[in-house]
Amino acid sequence: REYILGAIQAGAGVQVGHGHGPLNHGYSPLATRVI
């Protein structure tokens, strides 16, 4: 329970869902290319 509450508190300031397309979670992410 303490771990979960700490994780929620640590991520409270993270904003997601305001980008220009899908996320690339891999190492050294590349920009999305439209072909």
The first five atom37 places (N, CA, C, CB, O) and aatype in JSON, in Angstrom:
{
  "aatype": [1, 6, 18, 9, 10, 7, 0, 9, 5, 0, 7, 0, 7, 19, 5, 19, 7, 8, 7, 8, 7, 14, 10, 2, 8, 7, 18, 15, 14, 10, 0, 16, 1, 19, 9],
  "atom_mask": [
    [1, 1, 1, 1, 1],
    [1, 1, 1, 1, 1],
    [1, 1, 1, 1, 1],
    [1, 1, 1, 1, 1],
    [1, 1, 1, 1, 1],
    [1, 1, 1, 0, 1],
    [1, 1, 1, 1, 1],
    [1, 1, 1, 1, 1],
    [1, 1, 1, 1, 1],
    [1, 1, 1, 1, 1],
    [1, 1, 1, 0, 1],
    [1, 1, 1, 1, 1],
    [1, 1, 1, 0, 1],
    [1, 1, 1, 1, 1],
    [1, 1, 1, 1, 1],
    [1, 1, 1, 1, 1],
    [1, 1, 1, 0, 1],
    [1, 1, 1, 1, 1],
    [1, 1, 1, 0, 1],
    [1, 1, 1, 1, 1],
    [1, 1, 1, 0, 1],
    [1, 1, 1, 1, 1],
    [1, 1, 1, 1, 1],
    [1, 1, 1, 1, 1],
    [1, 1, 1, 1, 1],
    [1, 1, 1, 0, 1],
    [1, 1, 1, 1, 1],
    [1, 1, 1, 1, 1],
    [1, 1, 1, 1, 1],
    [1, 1, 1, 1, 1],
    [1, 1, 1, 1, 1],
    [1, 1, 1, 1, 1],
    [1, 1, 1, 1, 1],
    [1, 1, 1, 1, 1],
    [1, 1, 1, 1, 1]
  ],
  "atom_positions": [
    [[0.82, -1.2, 0.0], [0.0, 0.0, 0.0], [0.87, 1.26, 0.0], [-0.94, 0.0, 1.21], [0.58, 2.21, -0.73]],
    [[1.91, 1.28, 0.8], [2.79, 2.45, 0.85], [3.48, 2.67, -0.5], [3.85, 2.29, 1.97], [3.65, 3.8, -0.95]],
    [[3.88, 1.57, -1.13], [4.53, 1.67, -2.44], [3.59, 2.28, -3.47], [5.01, 0.28, -2.91], [3.99, 3.17, -4.23]],
    [[2.37, 1.82, -3.5], [1.38, 2.32, -4.46], [1.09, 3.79, -4.21], [0.08, 1.51, -4.39], [1.04, 4.58, -5.15]],
    [[0.89, 4.16, -2.96], [0.61, 5.56, -2.64], [1.8, 6.45, -3.01], [0.29, 5.72, -1.14], [1.61, 7.57, -3.49]],
    [[3.02, 5.96, -2.79], [4.21, 6.72, -3.17], [4.31, 6.89, -4.68], [0.0, 0.0, 0.0], [4.7, 7.95, -5.17]],
    [[3.97, 5.83, -5.42], [4.02, 5.91, -6.88], [2.99, 6.9, -7.41], [3.78, 4.53, -7.5], [3.28, 7.67, -8.33]],
    [[1.8, 6.89, -6.84], [0.76, 7.84, -7.26], [1.2, 9.26, -6.96], [-0.58, 7.53, -6.54], [1.01, 10.16, -7.78]],
    [[1.78, 9.47, -5.79], [2.23, 10.81, -5.42], [3.38, 11.27, -6.32], [2.67, 10.83, -3.94], [3.41, 12.43, -6.73]],
    [[4.31, 10.38, -6.62], [5.45, 10.74, -7.46], [5.02, 11.07, -8.89], [6.47, 9.61, -7.48], [5.64, 11.91, -9.54]],
    [[3.96, 10.43, -9.38], [3.51, 10.67, -10.75], [2.4, 11.68, -10.88], [0.0, 0.0, 0.0], [1.86, 11.87, -11.97]],
    [[2.04, 12.32, -9.78], [0.9, 13.25, -9.8], [1.11, 14.41, -10.76], [0.65, 13.78, -8.4], [0.14, 14.92, -11.34]],
    [[2.34, 14.85, -10.95], [2.6, 16.0, -11.82], [2.81, 15.65, -13.28], [0.0, 0.0, 0.0], [2.99, 16.54, -14.1]],
    [[2.79, 14.38, -13.62], [3.03, 13.95, -15.0], [1.78, 14.18, -15.83], [3.46, 12.46, -15.06], [0.69, 13.76, -15.45]],
    [[1.95, 14.86, -16.96], [0.82, 15.11, -17.85], [1.0, 14.27, -19.11], [0.7, 16.62, -18.21], [2.06, 14.3, -19.73]],
    [[-0.03, 13.53, -19.48], [0.0, 12.68, -20.67], [-1.22, 12.95, -21.51], [0.08, 11.18, -20.28], [-2.2, 13.53, -21.04]],
    [[-1.17, 12.52, -22.76], [-2.32, 12.64, -23.64], [-2.44, 13.96, -24.36], [0.0, 0.0, 0.0], [-3.52, 14.31, -24.84]],
    [[-1.35, 14.72, -24.44], [-1.41, 16.02, -25.11], [-0.4, 16.12, -26.25], [-1.18, 17.14, -24.11], [0.04, 17.22, -26.6]],
    [[-0.03, 14.98, -26.83], [0.99, 14.98, -27.87], [0.4, 14.99, -29.26], [0.0, 0.0, 0.0], [-0.78, 15.27, -29.46]],
    [[1.25, 14.66, -30.22], [0.86, 14.67, -31.63], [0.86, 13.27, -32.21], [1.79, 15.57, -32.44], [1.29, 13.09, -33.35]],
    [[0.4, 12.3, -31.49], [0.35, 10.94, -32.03], [0.67, 9.91, -30.98], [0.0, 0.0, 0.0], [0.74, 10.21, -29.79]],
    [[0.89, 8.67, -31.43], [1.16, 7.57, -30.5], [2.51, 7.73, -29.8], [1.11, 6.24, -31.24], [3.4, 8.41, -30.3]],
    [[2.62, 7.1, -28.66], [3.86, 7.16, -27.9], [4.84, 6.11, -28.38], [3.58, 6.98, -26.4], [4.44, 5.03, -28.82]],
    [[6.12, 6.42, -28.29], [7.18, 5.47, -28.59], [7.93, 5.26, -27.28], [8.13, 5.98, -29.75], [8.7, 6.12, -26.86]],
    [[7.71, 4.11, -26.63], [8.28, 3.87, -25.32], [9.66, 3.22, -25.38], [7.36, 3.0, -24.51], [10.26, 2.95, -24.34]],
    [[10.16, 2.96, -26.57], [11.44, 2.27, -26.69], [12.61, 3.15, -26.3], [0.0, 0.0, 0.0], [12.47, 4.35, -26.08]],
    [[13.78, 2.52, -26.23], [15.0, 3.26, -25.96], [15.33, 4.13, -27.16], [16.18, 2.29, -25.64], [15.2, 3.69, -28.3]],
    [[15.74, 5.35, -26.93], [16.09, 6.3, -27.98], [14.93, 6.46, -28.96], [17.35, 5.84, -28.72], [15.06, 6.12, -30.13]],
    [[13.8, 6.99, -28.49], [12.61, 7.09, -29.33], [12.84, 7.98, -30.56], [11.45, 7.62, -28.53], [13.61, 8.93, -30.52]],
    [[12.15, 7.64, -31.61], [12.22, 8.39, -32.86], [10.91, 9.11, -33.11], [12.57, 7.46, -34.05], [9.86, 8.68, -32.63]],
    [[10.97, 10.19, -33.85], [9.75, 10.92, -34.2], [8.88, 10.05, -35.1], [10.09, 12.26, -34.9], [9.39, 9.25, -35.88]],
    [[7.57, 10.22, -34.99], [6.64, 9.48, -35.83], [6.74, 10.0, -37.26], [5.18, 9.61, -35.31], [6.7, 11.21, -37.49]],
    [[6.86, 9.09, -38.22], [6.95, 9.46, -39.63], [5.64, 9.11, -40.32], [8.14, 8.77, -40.33], [5.16, 7.98, -40.2]],
    [[5.07, 10.06, -41.04], [3.86, 9.82, -41.81], [4.29, 9.48, -43.23], [2.9, 11.06, -41.78], [5.0, 10.26, -43.87]],
    [[3.86, 8.31, -43.71], [4.25, 7.9, -45.06], [3.03, 7.71, -45.93], [5.07, 6.6, -45.03], [3.15, 7.37, -47.11]]
  ]
}
